[in-house]
């Protein structure tokens, strides 16, 4: 029962945190686009914004989700964290592929999401008192 609770909690944490991050990004992007109408040079750096801010936040959320999963599971940490990572990054990838093709950047980010979820679990395992 602890396994199911750990997996569900990790998945729910990641989904809620990613949705909150997407909402914040949307609000910031609307303000940014409004500002870019008055200052056209801002249009040139909008892609950098995505790579410097959004991707690290997503990867941090995945790490935290793996850590939370491991804390609840407390055994078979890597298996639980990987399962949460596969479900959430796979779901994210599946939703993105409904409207677009897979790019190299998308594949790399999906793999990094999976790796960082597992790393969060392994970090918990290393730092927890045995």
C-alpha positions in Angstrom: 0.0 0.0 0.0 2.9 2.3 0.7 4.1 1.8 -2.9 0.9 3.0 -4.4 0.7 5.9 -2.0 4.2 7.0 -2.8 3.7 6.7 -6.6 0.3 8.6 -6.5 1.7 11.3 -4.2 4.7 11.8 -6.4 2.6 12.0 -9.6 0.1 14.4 -8.1 2.9 16.6 -6.7 4.6 16.8 -10.1 1.3 17.4 -12.0 0.1 20.2 -9.7 3.5 21.9 -9.5 3.9 21.8 -13.3 0.4 23.2 -13.8 1.1 26.0 -11.4 4.4 26.7 -13.2 2.6 26.7 -16.5 0.0 29.2 -15.2 2.8 31.5 -13.9 4.6 31.2 -17.2 1.5 32.1 -19.1 0.9 35.2 -17.0 4.5 36.2 -17.4 4.4 35.6 -21.2 1.3 37.7 -21.6 2.9 40.6 -19.8 6.2 40.1 -21.7 4.3 40.1 -25.1 2.5 43.3 -24.0 5.8 44.9 -23.1 7.4 43.7 -26.4 4.9 45.7 -28.4 6.5 48.8 -27.0 10.1 47.5 -27.1 10.5 45.3 -30.3 14.1 44.2 -29.3 12.5 42.0 -26.6 11.0 39.8 -29.3 14.6 38.6 -30.1 15.2 37.3 -26.6 11.9 35.5 -25.9 13.4 32.1 -26.7 16.2 32.5 -24.2 13.6 33.2 -21.5 12.2 29.7 -22.0 15.5 27.9 -21.8 17.0 29.9 -18.9 13.9 29.9 -16.6 11.3 27.4 -17.6 13.4 24.3 -18.2 15.4 24.5 -15.0 12.1 25.0 -13.0 10.6 21.9 -14.7 13.7 19.8 -13.9 13.6 21.1 -10.3 10.0 20.0 -9.9 10.9 16.6 -11.2 13.7 16.3 -8.8 11.4 17.3 -5.9 8.8 14.8 -7.1 11.4 12.0 -7.0 12.5 13.1 -3.5 8.9 13.1 -2.2 8.2 9.7 -3.8 11.3 8.2 -2.1 10.4 9.7 1.2 7.1 8.0 1.2 8.2 4.7 -0.3 11.4 4.3 1.7 12.2 1.0 0.0 12.9 0.3 -3.7 13.5 4.0 -4.0 14.9 3.9 -7.5 12.0 1.8 -8.9 9.4 4.1 -7.4 11.1 7.2 -8.5 11.7 5.9 -12.0 8.0 4.8 -12.3 6.9 8.3 -11.3 9.3 9.8 -13.8 8.2 7.6 -16.6 4.5 8.3 -16.0 4.8 12.1 -15.6 7.4 12.7 -18.4 5.6 10.2 -20.6 2.3 11.9 -20.0 3.9 15.3 -20.7 5.4 14.0 -23.9 2.2 12.4 -25.0 0.2 15.6 -24.5 2.9 17.6 -26.4 2.9 15.1 -29.3 -0.8 15.5 -30.0 -0.2 18.8 -31.7 3.5 18.7 -32.7 6.4 16.5 -33.8 9.1 15.3 -31.4 12.2 17.5 -31.6 15.6 16.7 -30.3 15.1 19.3 -27.5 11.9 17.6 -26.5 13.5 14.2 -26.4 16.5 15.5 -24.3 14.2 17.3 -21.9 12.0 14.2 -21.5 15.1 12.1 -20.7 16.4 14.7 -18.3 13.0 14.8 -16.6 13.3 11.0 -16.1 16.9 11.2 -14.9 16.2 14.0 -12.4 13.2 12.2 -10.9 15.4 9.2 -10.3 18.2 11.5 -9.0 15.7 13.0 -6.5 15.0 9.5 -5.2 18.6 8.6 -5.0 19.4 11.8 -3.2 16.8 11.1 -0.6 18.3 7.6 -0.2 21.8 9.0 0.3 20.8 11.7 2.7 18.3 9.7 4.8 19.5 8.2 8.1 19.6 4.4 7.8 
